[in-house]
Amino acid sequence: MSATTEQSDATLLDQLRVGPKSIADLEGAMAVTATAVRQRLSRLMALGLVERELHRAERGRPSHRYRLTEKARRQNGSNFADLALVLWRELRAIKDPEVRRGLLARVADAMAAEYEPEVSGSTAAERMESVSQLLAERRVPFQVDASGALPVLTALDCPYPQLAEQDRGICAVEKMLFSRLLEQDVRLSQCRLDGHACCQFETTN
């Protein structure tokens, strides 16, 4: 669930995960009033998480049903973590270091290709802000400090906690990803795995 939705909306989103529902369906399943359902639906539609569709029954007047958008499906529940852990173990099990490094670089390139259309800015600081906003939409909190000689991108929470606990190679992938998105070489200036409070990435020039 997105950080911008209220906790009370989680039950409604869970109801819609199994398929489109009418206000009456949601009212009965959630044991709340139709007014409360409409208020939550309006809020979630404004956030782009729910959409309305016209349902034409064989008999009677057409009615509206509500369903999750693709954005909501991507945010609201998945089993990607287990799959990512298995794939990462298999990748790291490759014995040839050159092949392994090449695959890690390809992973970073592929992720950058996904994100690049959403990243804008002519300076490193501007692009960091753009990257920070992009990751916030994916519930990964970052912040930018542009007060020093070089801007700093700080991860307030690790995007890959389970992977990072097993292998800091994921940090190398993240560093390559940010280098591509910022269009500058980036270094990991501090890391949680070394006892720091958070991970920080800085441009090298």
Secondary structure, 3 states (H helix, E strand, C coil): CCCCCCCCHHHHHHHHHCCCECHHHHHHHHCCCHHHHHHHHHHHHHCCCEEEEEECCCCCCCEEEEEECHHHHHHCCCCHHHHHHHHHHHHHCCCCHHHHHHHHHHHHHHHHHHHHHHCCCCCHHHHHHHHHHHHHCCCCCEEEECCCCCCEEEECCCCCHHHHHHCCHHHHHHHHHHHHHHCCCEEEEECHHHCCCCEEEEECC
